[in-house]
């Protein structure tokens, strides 16, 4: 028997799940196969009609390369603070400069995914440190703190 939900949590999970599934370029059928459920079940998750078990939620997050928290987030994924930061950084660039940045970002993301596949999930060196503004950047012989 399928338990039906009409809660804000179910709708939010469904919206985020659909977003991240599309971002991963997966169909509902492909995601269903990956998490071993029926296609109709994925559809019910995305419409907010049913909620997955915690085990299924964790499996979906892993398959979509996101945290469980991302699937449950209140903010629409397209409007996350990280996305807004990236857009703000790209805004002043020319089309060619944007293309270069996106290629570099794709390379970095590929590297990080490979690290994860190899079991190297520790922090990336320097991650989380705030870069100084351009005017305060250290010279070639100085060290950034």
C-alpha positions in Angstrom: 0.0 0.0 0.0 1.4 3.4 -1.0 1.1 6.1 1.7 0.1 9.4 0.1 1.5 12.8 1.3 0.6 16.3 0.6 3.1 18.1 2.8 5.4 20.9 2.0 8.4 18.6 2.7 7.1 16.1 0.0 6.6 18.9 -2.6 10.0 20.4 -1.8 11.7 17.0 -2.1 10.0 16.3 -5.3 10.9 19.6 -6.8 14.6 19.2 -5.8 14.7 15.6 -6.9 13.4 16.5 -10.4 15.9 19.4 -10.6 18.9 17.3 -9.7 17.8 14.3 -11.8 17.6 16.6 -14.9 20.9 18.2 -14.0 22.5 14.7 -13.9 20.9 14.2 -17.4 18.9 11.1 -16.2 15.4 10.2 -17.1 13.0 9.0 -14.5 13.5 5.5 -15.9 17.3 5.7 -15.5 17.0 6.9 -11.9 14.4 4.3 -11.1 16.7 1.5 -12.4 19.7 2.9 -10.5 17.8 3.0 -7.2 15.8 -0.2 -7.9 12.3 1.1 -7.8 9.5 1.4 -10.4 9.4 4.4 -12.7 6.0 5.3 -11.2 7.6 5.5 -7.8 10.1 8.1 -9.0 7.2 10.0 -10.6 5.3 9.9 -7.2 8.4 11.2 -5.4 8.8 14.1 -7.9 5.2 15.1 -7.7 5.2 14.9 -3.9 2.6 12.2 -3.7 4.9 9.9 -1.7 8.1 10.1 0.3 11.0 7.7 -0.1 12.5 5.8 2.8 15.6 7.2 4.3 17.7 4.4 2.7 16.2 5.3 -0.7 16.7 9.0 -0.1 20.4 8.3 0.6 20.7 6.1 -2.5 19.1 8.8 -4.7 21.4 11.5 -3.3 24.5 9.3 -3.9 23.4 8.5 -7.5 22.8 12.2 -8.2 26.1 13.2 -6.6 24.4 15.5 -4.1 23.9 15.5 -0.3 20.7 14.4 1.2 20.4 18.0 2.5 20.4 19.2 -1.1 17.3 17.1 -1.8 15.5 18.5 1.3 16.7 22.1 0.9 14.1 24.8 1.2 15.8 27.0 -1.5 15.1 26.2 -5.1 18.3 24.6 -6.4 18.5 27.0 -9.3 18.6 29.9 -6.8 21.2 28.5 -4.3 23.7 30.9 -2.9 26.5 29.1 -4.7 24.7 29.4 -8.0 24.2 33.1 -7.4 27.9 33.6 -6.6 28.9 31.9 -9.8 26.5 34.0 -11.8 27.8 37.1 -10.2 31.4 36.2 -11.0 30.5 35.4 -14.7 28.5 38.6 -15.2 31.3 41.0 -16.0 33.2 38.5 -18.3 33.1 38.4 -22.1 31.5 35.4 -23.8 35.0 34.0 -24.6 36.1 34.5 -21.0 33.0 32.8 -19.7 33.7 29.9 -22.0 37.2 29.5 -20.6 35.9 29.7 -17.0 33.3 27.0 -17.8 35.9 24.7 -19.3 38.1 25.2 -16.3 35.1 24.5 -14.0 34.2 21.3 -15.9 37.8 20.1 -15.6 37.8 20.8 -11.9 34.5 19.0 -11.4 35.8 16.0 -13.3 38.9 15.9 -11.1 36.8 16.1 -7.9 34.5 13.3 -9.1 37.4 11.1 -10.0 38.8 11.8 -6.5 35.5 10.7 -5.0 35.4 7.6 -7.1 38.9 6.7 -5.9 37.8 7.1 -2.3 39.7 10.3 -1.7 36.9 12.4 -0.2 39.0 14.6 2.2 39.0 18.3 1.9 40.8 19.9 -1.1 43.9 21.8 -0.1 42.9 25.4 0.6 39.2 24.8 0.4 37.1 27.0 2.6 39.8 29.7 2.8 38.6 33.1 1.7 40.7 34.6 -1.1 41.8 38.2 -0.5 40.4 40.8 -2.8 42.5 41.3 -6.0 44.2 44.4 -4.6 45.4 42.4 -1.6 46.7 39.4 -3.6 50.2 38.5 -2.5 53.1 39.0 -4.8 55.0 36.1 -6.4 57.3 35.6 -3.4 54.7 36.2 -0.7 52.5 33.5 0.8 48.7 33.7 1.0 47.4 33.2 4.5 
